[in-house]
């Protein structure tokens, strides 16, 4: 039951996690660029 629940959450939040990762990556790139300049 625990594994199934975890899997369900993963399936439901897959898109959200992907968007968050994209946002974090963009932020890191922007921050690095600002530090370089």
C-alpha distance matrix in Angstrom:
0.0 3.8 5.5 5.1 6.1 8.6 9.8 10.4 12.3 14.2 15.3 16.4 18.3 19.7 23.1 23.3 22.8 25.4 27.8 27.4 28.1 31.1 32.4 32.2 33.9 36.6 37.2 37.6 40.0 42.0 42.1 43.4 45.9 47.2 47.6 49.5 51.8
3.8 0.0 3.8 5.5 5.1 6.2 8.6 9.9 10.7 12.3 14.3 15.4 16.5 18.0 21.5 21.3 20.4 23.2 25.6 24.8 25.4 28.6 29.8 29.3 31.1 33.9 34.2 34.5 37.1 39.0 39.0 40.2 42.9 44.1 44.3 46.3 48.7
5.5 3.8 0.0 3.8 5.4 5.1 6.1 8.6 9.9 10.5 12.3 14.2 15.3 16.1 19.7 20.1 18.9 21.2 24.1 23.6 23.7 26.8 28.4 27.9 29.3 32.3 32.9 33.0 35.4 37.6 37.7 38.7 41.3 42.8 43.0 44.7 47.3
5.1 5.5 3.8 0.0 3.8 5.4 5.0 6.1 8.7 9.8 10.5 12.2 14.2 15.1 18.5 19.2 18.7 20.9 23.5 23.5 24.0 26.8 28.4 28.5 29.9 32.6 33.4 33.9 36.1 38.1 38.6 39.7 42.1 43.6 44.1 45.8 48.1
6.1 5.1 5.4 3.8 0.0 3.8 5.4 5.0 6.3 8.6 9.9 10.6 12.3 14.0 17.2 17.3 17.0 19.7 21.9 21.6 22.6 25.4 26.6 26.7 28.5 31.0 31.6 32.3 34.7 36.4 36.8 38.2 40.6 41.8 42.4 44.4 46.5
8.6 6.2 5.1 5.4 3.8 0.0 3.8 5.4 5.2 6.2 8.7 9.9 10.5 11.8 15.4 15.3 14.3 17.0 19.5 18.9 19.5 22.6 23.9 23.6 25.3 28.1 28.6 29.0 31.5 33.4 33.6 34.9 37.4 38.7 39.1 41.0 43.3
9.8 8.6 6.1 5.0 5.4 3.8 0.0 3.8 5.5 5.0 6.2 8.6 9.9 10.3 13.9 14.7 13.9 15.9 18.7 18.9 19.2 21.9 23.7 23.8 25.0 27.7 28.7 29.2 31.2 33.3 33.9 35.0 37.3 38.9 39.5 41.1 43.4
10.4 9.9 8.6 6.1 5.0 5.4 3.8 0.0 3.8 5.4 5.2 6.2 8.6 9.9 12.9 13.7 13.8 16.0 18.2 18.7 19.7 22.0 23.5 24.1 25.7 27.9 29.0 29.9 31.9 33.7 34.5 35.9 37.9 39.3 40.3 42.0 44.0
12.3 10.7 9.9 8.7 6.3 5.2 5.5 3.8 0.0 3.8 5.5 5.1 6.0 8.3 11.2 11.0 11.0 13.8 15.7 15.6 16.9 19.5 20.6 21.0 22.9 25.2 25.9 26.9 29.1 30.7 31.3 32.9 35.0 36.2 37.2 39.1 41.0
14.2 12.3 10.5 9.8 8.6 6.2 5.0 5.4 3.8 0.0 3.8 5.4 5.2 5.7 9.3 9.8 8.9 11.2 13.8 13.9 14.5 17.1 18.7 19.0 20.4 22.9 23.9 24.7 26.7 28.6 29.3 30.6 32.7 34.2 35.1 36.7 38.8
15.3 14.3 12.3 10.5 9.9 8.7 6.2 5.2 5.5 3.8 0.0 3.8 5.6 5.3 8.3 10.0 10.2 11.5 14.0 15.1 15.8 17.7 19.6 20.6 21.7 23.8 25.3 26.3 27.9 29.7 30.9 32.2 33.9 35.6 36.8 38.2 40.1
16.4 15.4 14.2 12.2 10.6 9.9 8.6 6.2 5.1 5.4 3.8 0.0 3.8 5.8 7.5 8.2 9.6 11.5 13.0 14.0 15.6 17.4 18.6 19.9 21.6 23.3 24.4 25.9 27.7 29.1 30.3 32.0 33.6 34.9 36.3 38.0 39.6
18.3 16.5 15.3 14.2 12.3 10.5 9.9 8.6 6.0 5.2 5.6 3.8 0.0 3.8 5.5 5.1 6.0 8.5 9.9 10.4 12.1 14.1 15.2 16.2 18.1 19.9 20.8 22.3 24.2 25.5 26.6 28.3 30.1 31.3 32.6 34.4 36.1
19.7 18.0 16.1 15.1 14.0 11.8 10.3 9.9 8.3 5.7 5.3 5.8 3.8 0.0 3.8 5.5 5.3 6.2 8.8 10.0 10.6 12.4 14.4 15.4 16.5 18.5 20.0 21.1 22.6 24.4 25.7 27.0 28.7 30.4 31.6 33.0 34.8
23.1 21.5 19.7 18.5 17.2 15.4 13.9 12.9 11.2 9.3 8.3 7.5 5.5 3.8 0.0 3.8 5.5 5.0 6.2 8.6 9.9 10.6 12.3 14.3 15.3 16.6 18.4 20.0 21.2 22.6 24.3 25.8 27.0 28.6 30.3 31.7 33.1
23.3 21.3 20.1 19.2 17.3 15.3 14.7 13.7 11.0 9.8 10.0 8.2 5.1 5.5 3.8 0.0 3.8 5.4 5.1 6.2 8.6 9.8 10.5 12.3 14.2 15.4 16.4 18.3 20.0 21.0 22.4 24.3 25.7 26.9 28.5 30.3 31.7
22.8 20.4 18.9 18.7 17.0 14.3 13.9 13.8 11.0 8.9 10.2 9.6 6.0 5.3 5.5 3.8 0.0 3.8 5.5 5.0 6.1 8.5 9.8 10.5 12.1 14.2 15.2 16.4 18.3 19.8 20.8 22.4 24.2 25.6 26.8 28.5 30.3
25.4 23.2 21.2 20.9 19.7 17.0 15.9 16.0 13.8 11.2 11.5 11.5 8.5 6.2 5.0 5.4 3.8 0.0 3.8 5.5 5.2 6.2 8.7 10.0 10.5 12.3 14.2 15.4 16.6 18.4 19.9 21.1 22.6 24.4 25.8 27.0 28.7
27.8 25.6 24.1 23.5 21.9 19.5 18.7 18.2 15.7 13.8 14.0 13.0 9.9 8.8 6.2 5.1 5.5 3.8 0.0 3.8 5.5 5.0 6.2 8.7 9.8 10.6 12.3 14.3 15.4 16.4 18.2 20.0 21.1 22.5 24.3 25.8 27.0
27.4 24.8 23.6 23.5 21.6 18.9 18.9 18.7 15.6 13.9 15.1 14.0 10.4 10.0 8.6 6.2 5.0 5.5 3.8 0.0 3.8 5.4 5.0 6.2 8.5 9.9 10.5 12.3 14.2 15.3 16.3 18.3 19.9 21.0 22.4 24.3 25.8
28.1 25.4 23.7 24.0 22.6 19.5 19.2 19.7 16.9 14.5 15.8 15.6 12.1 10.6 9.9 8.6 6.1 5.2 5.5 3.8 0.0 3.8 5.4 5.1 6.1 8.6 9.8 10.5 12.3 14.2 15.2 16.4 18.3 19.9 21.0 22.5 24.4
31.1 28.6 26.8 26.8 25.4 22.6 21.9 22.0 19.5 17.1 17.7 17.4 14.1 12.4 10.6 9.8 8.5 6.2 5.0 5.4 3.8 0.0 3.8 5.5 5.1 6.2 8.6 9.9 10.6 12.2 14.2 15.4 16.5 18.3 20.0 21.1 22.6
32.4 29.8 28.4 28.4 26.6 23.9 23.7 23.5 20.6 18.7 19.6 18.6 15.2 14.4 12.3 10.5 9.8 8.7 6.2 5.0 5.4 3.8 0.0 3.8 5.4 5.2 6.1 8.6 9.9 10.5 12.1 14.2 15.3 16.4 18.3 20.0 21.1
32.2 29.3 27.9 28.5 26.7 23.6 23.8 24.1 21.0 19.0 20.6 19.9 16.2 15.4 14.3 12.3 10.5 10.0 8.7 6.2 5.1 5.5 3.8 0.0 3.8 5.5 5.0 6.1 8.6 9.8 10.4 12.2 14.1 15.2 16.4 18.3 20.0
33.9 31.1 29.3 29.9 28.5 25.3 25.0 25.7 22.9 20.4 21.7 21.6 18.1 16.5 15.3 14.2 12.1 10.5 9.8 8.5 6.1 5.1 5.4 3.8 0.0 3.8 5.4 5.1 6.2 8.6 9.9 10.6 12.3 14.3 15.4 16.5 18.5
36.6 33.9 32.3 32.6 31.0 28.1 27.7 27.9 25.2 22.9 23.8 23.3 19.9 18.5 16.6 15.4 14.2 12.3 10.6 9.9 8.6 6.2 5.2 5.5 3.8 0.0 3.8 5.5 5.1 6.1 8.5 9.9 10.5 12.3 14.2 15.3 16.5
37.2 34.2 32.9 33.4 31.6 28.6 28.7 29.0 25.9 23.9 25.3 24.4 20.8 20.0 18.4 16.4 15.2 14.2 12.3 10.5 9.8 8.6 6.1 5.0 5.4 3.8 0.0 3.8 5.5 5.1 6.0 8.5 9.8 10.5 12.2 14.2 15.4
37.6 34.5 33.0 33.9 32.3 29.0 29.2 29.9 26.9 24.7 26.3 25.9 22.3 21.1 20.0 18.3 16.4 15.4 14.3 12.3 10.5 9.9 8.6 6.1 5.1 5.5 3.8 0.0 3.8 5.4 5.1 6.1 8.5 9.9 10.5 12.2 14.3
40.0 37.1 35.4 36.1 34.7 31.5 31.2 31.9 29.1 26.7 27.9 27.7 24.2 22.6 21.2 20.0 18.3 16.6 15.4 14.2 12.3 10.6 9.9 8.6 6.2 5.1 5.5 3.8 0.0 3.8 5.5 5.2 6.1 8.6 9.9 10.5 12.3
42.0 39.0 37.6 38.1 36.4 33.4 33.3 33.7 30.7 28.6 29.7 29.1 25.5 24.4 22.6 21.0 19.8 18.4 16.4 15.3 14.2 12.2 10.5 9.8 8.6 6.1 5.1 5.4 3.8 0.0 3.8 5.5 5.1 6.2 8.6 9.9 10.6
42.1 39.0 37.7 38.6 36.8 33.6 33.9 34.5 31.3 29.3 30.9 30.3 26.6 25.7 24.3 22.4 20.8 19.9 18.2 16.3 15.2 14.2 12.1 10.4 9.9 8.5 6.0 5.1 5.5 3.8 0.0 3.8 5.4 5.1 6.2 8.6 10.0
43.4 40.2 38.7 39.7 38.2 34.9 35.0 35.9 32.9 30.6 32.2 32.0 28.3 27.0 25.8 24.3 22.4 21.1 20.0 18.3 16.4 15.4 14.2 12.2 10.6 9.9 8.5 6.1 5.2 5.5 3.8 0.0 3.8 5.5 5.1 6.2 8.7
45.9 42.9 41.3 42.1 40.6 37.4 37.3 37.9 35.0 32.7 33.9 33.6 30.1 28.7 27.0 25.7 24.2 22.6 21.1 19.9 18.3 16.5 15.3 14.1 12.3 10.5 9.8 8.5 6.1 5.1 5.4 3.8 0.0 3.8 5.4 5.1 6.2
47.2 44.1 42.8 43.6 41.8 38.7 38.9 39.3 36.2 34.2 35.6 34.9 31.3 30.4 28.6 26.9 25.6 24.4 22.5 21.0 19.9 18.3 16.4 15.2 14.3 12.3 10.5 9.9 8.6 6.2 5.1 5.5 3.8 0.0 3.8 5.4 5.2
47.6 44.3 43.0 44.1 42.4 39.1 39.5 40.3 37.2 35.1 36.8 36.3 32.6 31.6 30.3 28.5 26.8 25.8 24.3 22.4 21.0 20.0 18.3 16.4 15.4 14.2 12.2 10.5 9.9 8.6 6.2 5.1 5.4 3.8 0.0 3.8 5.6
49.5 46.3 44.7 45.8 44.4 41.0 41.1 42.0 39.1 36.7 38.2 38.0 34.4 33.0 31.7 30.3 28.5 27.0 25.8 24.3 22.5 21.1 20.0 18.3 16.5 15.3 14.2 12.2 10.5 9.9 8.6 6.2 5.1 5.4 3.8 0.0 3.8
51.8 48.7 47.3 48.1 46.5 43.3 43.4 44.0 41.0 38.8 40.1 39.6 36.1 34.8 33.1 31.7 30.3 28.7 27.0 25.8 24.4 22.6 21.1 20.0 18.5 16.5 15.4 14.3 12.3 10.6 10.0 8.7 6.2 5.2 5.6 3.8 0.0
